Amino acid sequence: MNASLTAPVALVTGGAGGMGVAIAAVLLDDGFRIALLDRRGAAAAAHSLATSDAAQILGVEADVTDEESVRTAIEQVASTWGRVDALVNNAGIEPQHTMENLERGTWQATLDVNLTGPALMIKHCIPLWRRQGGGRVVSIGSRVWLGGGSVAAYSASKAGLVGMTRAACRELGPLGVTANVVAPSFVRTPLNAEKGDAEFVEAYLRRFAEVSPLGRLVEPVDVANAVAFLLSDRARNITGETVHVAAGTQLAPFVQ
Ligand SMILES: NC(=O)c1ccc[n+]([C@@H]2O[C@H](COP(=O)([O-])OP(=O)(O)OC[C@H]3O[C@@H](n4cnc5c(N)ncnc54)[C@H](O)[C@@H]3O)[C@@H](O)[C@H]2O)c1
């Protein structure tokens, strides 16, 4: 049978973003068929990654905060390829705020994308995993889940992701599903462009390299490699974990 018809299927949310494209590229190399889900630019991102075998990549426009949109997107992948072996919850936002000027809308929007979205994605993949006899979830957290270091709404959403993942690990283990978090530090992607001008972002990046015991920054491909490992058979007995891909900066004092 054509290998592309038997290849495992990975669904990557935020698939048009900096980390999403890097994750998809590594998973493609590992032999996955990839569905890139994003609220915008999914088709273009899929096109940019397309290899000679275009049947390996699907762009799906969907909003992870909208349950109907999530349900329809997963149905689209299932009707195209019949399965979802790996779910990568990668879509995320980080609106800037202080506690003092916090607006309820900012708080809610952050939790909706970063925490409710992954929960809805998992919920609607469960029927497929039940039928298939298992599956894998990796959600992209952040080193700030533990010590803060970002705005409060974002830090809370990423800490929540760890709690939700541990609960999912217990509930879905009997179905053969593993659930883990990959928690990166500051990575050069469009997400960080919002934090300030180019000079500010570069200075921030330099401070991260300085506090890293390894003296270097994390690249999107480092995050992608950790995701790929957790989705592989080599990681079949790893579940409920949070793996920092932070060049050791998860041990650093507050970086600002
Ligand atoms: N860049 C970093 O320094 C860093 C560090 C730690 C964790 N992360 C996490 O990595 C993940 C990817 O971030 P990135 O750096 O690639 O950012 P990015 O802005 O490049 O990509 C995020 C993607 O998510 C998509 N998205 C946002 N809301 C969505 C929604 N409601 N439905 C569907 N898609 C939606 C965006 O359109 C975008 O393509 C995020 O979860 C982020 O919190 C990033």
The ligand as an ORCA input file, in Angstrom:
! r2SCAN-3c Opt
* xyz 0 1
  N       7.820     32.246     21.093
  C       8.100     32.037     22.357
  O       9.011     32.655     22.942
  C       7.325     31.021     23.143
  C       7.835     30.612     24.381
  C       7.125     29.665     25.125
  C       5.948     29.151     24.629
  N       5.476     29.577     23.418
  C       4.211     28.989     22.953
  O       4.421     28.404     21.686
  C       3.181     28.345     20.981
  C       3.383     28.853     19.570
  O       3.751     30.225     19.623
  P       4.640     30.948     18.515
  O       5.805     31.506     19.222
  O       4.827     30.067     17.340
  O       3.664     32.177     18.175
  P       3.018     32.624     16.802
  O       2.290     33.889     17.101
  O       4.050     32.638     15.725
  O       1.985     31.451     16.486
  C       0.784     31.265     17.190
  C      -0.267     30.807     16.191
  O      -1.474     30.532     16.894
  C      -2.532     30.949     16.072
  N      -3.746     31.183     16.843
  C      -3.937     32.144     17.786
  N      -5.194     32.087     18.237
  C      -5.797     31.056     17.603
  C      -7.104     30.509     17.647
  N      -8.067     31.024     18.442
  N      -7.386     29.435     16.863
  C      -6.440     28.919     16.022
  N      -5.191     29.420     15.937
  C      -4.872     30.473     16.708
  C      -2.032     32.245     15.419
  O      -2.780     32.610     14.252
  C      -0.581     31.892     15.137
  O      -0.411     31.372     13.839
  C       2.194     29.184     21.814
  O       1.379     28.322     22.577
  C       3.103     29.990     22.716
  O       2.468     30.366     23.916
  C       6.132     30.493     22.665
*
